[in-house]
Amino acid sequence: MKLIGAYSSPYTRRVAITLRHYGIAHDIKKVTPFGDTKAWLRRINPVAKIPILELDDGEFVTESQVILDHLDTLVPEGLRLTPSTGPQRRKIQNLCGIAAAAVDKLVSVLYEFHFRPIDKVYKPWTKMCDEQTADGFKWLNARLSDRRFFGSQITQAEITAAVFWQFAVEKRARFCERMNCSQLQALSEELEQTEPFLATTPEGPIRDGITLGTRD
Ligand SMILES: N[C@@H](CCC(=O)N[C@@H](CS)C(=O)NCC(=O)O)C(=O)O
């Protein structure tokens, strides 16, 4: 199978980390969703977003949560990062959902400042997005105990929270500092030292792509 995306995209990165965690052989085609590659992406994903997983039979799977769900089906139940049934599945998916919503709002603000002329940025809206991002991350932080959401095991919730928090800190260092999310920070620092995270360090600018800048 082939992962299409870039490690600088947190949605792509959590899929790449999961592929490595499971030891699933794959290729990666590095593309960003803007610039010259946009037209090509539209042909395989109608909304031209990354990540996309190309299966061996040529089928394209989109949306990181859907891709992760597929990857889970490829490993035995006991190894799954999200169980196939039960309350634990719901809890992990809820944590991942809040983490995704928080980072979606952060990305919206990055896009607002990147694509809109600076005098046209609508500050009340970016402020509301920032509040939603901060509330989401603080909510996750409050549910972590000793860097875990449940007991001592690593689940998709820890992976997703760590990846999305790292992205937020990289793009909005001072904003994240003000959130005081020490548990998320400790989780991120721990997991960034593991092989799947080290092997997927967000890359610098990709040729023909657009890299979003950082903000306070
Ligand atoms: N809900 C999607 C979000 C994916 C997403 O927003 N990816 C960004 C890159 S980080 C993208 O492709 N943006 C292009 C665009 O919005 O046109 C997922 O979880 O896969």
The ligand as an SDF file (V2000), in Angstrom:
LIG
                    3D

 20 19  0  0  0  0  0  0  0  0999 V2000
  -10.3600   15.3820    8.3460 N   0  0  0  0  0  0  0  0  0  0  0  0
   -9.2180   15.1970    7.5140 C   0  0  0  0  0  0  0  0  0  0  0  0
   -8.3580   16.4350    7.5410 C   0  0  0  0  0  0  0  0  0  0  0  0
   -7.2230   16.3720    6.5190 C   0  0  0  0  0  0  0  0  0  0  0  0
   -6.6650   17.7500    6.2280 C   0  0  0  0  0  0  0  0  0  0  0  0
   -7.2680   18.7920    6.5190 O   0  0  0  0  0  0  0  0  0  0  0  0
   -5.4760   17.7620    5.6400 N   0  0  0  0  0  0  0  0  0  0  0  0
   -4.8880   19.0160    5.2490 C   0  0  0  0  0  0  0  0  0  0  0  0
   -3.3760   18.9450    5.3320 C   0  0  0  0  0  0  0  0  0  0  0  0
   -2.8160   18.9760    7.0140 S   0  0  0  0  0  0  0  0  0  0  0  0
   -5.2450   19.2640    3.7870 C   0  0  0  0  0  0  0  0  0  0  0  0
   -5.1910   18.3690    2.9880 O   0  0  0  0  0  0  0  0  0  0  0  0
   -5.6050   20.5160    3.4630 N   0  0  0  0  0  0  0  0  0  0  0  0
   -5.8920   20.9070    2.1270 C   0  0  0  0  0  0  0  0  0  0  0  0
   -7.1220   21.7140    1.9880 C   0  0  0  0  0  0  0  0  0  0  0  0
   -7.7770   21.9920    2.9950 O   0  0  0  0  0  0  0  0  0  0  0  0
   -7.4350   22.0560    0.8560 O   0  0  0  0  0  0  0  0  0  0  0  0
   -8.4290   13.9710    7.9590 C   0  0  0  0  0  0  0  0  0  0  0  0
   -8.4930   13.6390    9.1440 O   0  0  0  0  0  0  0  0  0  0  0  0
   -7.7790   13.3250    7.1200 O   0  0  0  0  0  0  0  0  0  0  0  0
  1  2  1  0
  2  3  1  0
  2 18  1  0
  3  4  1  0
  4  5  1  0
  5  6  2  0
  5  7  1  0
  7  8  1  0
  8  9  1  0
  8 11  1  0
  9 10  1  0
 11 12  2  0
 11 13  1  0
 13 14  1  0
 14 15  1  0
 15 16  2  0
 15 17  1  0
 18 19  2  0
 18 20  1  0
M  END
$$$$
